[in-house]
Amino acid sequence: MPGATSEQVGETIALDASLTSEILRLANSSYLGLPRNITRPVEAVESVGLEAIKAVVMALQFFG
């Protein structure tokens, strides 16, 4: 979705439980080292960034 906001992407991710799980797992991973526990897809998109979210979604589609 060109021009989509983090809020819109997060809401779209929230529609798919398995995708939500993977995105939240990434956002809360020790690799990113974020100082808080992220519980909502919108927060994950804002913390990780749209490009990283796009890469994760593409990888999950490829391997799924």
Order of alpha helices (4+ residues) and beta strands (2+ residues): alpha-alpha-alpha-alpha
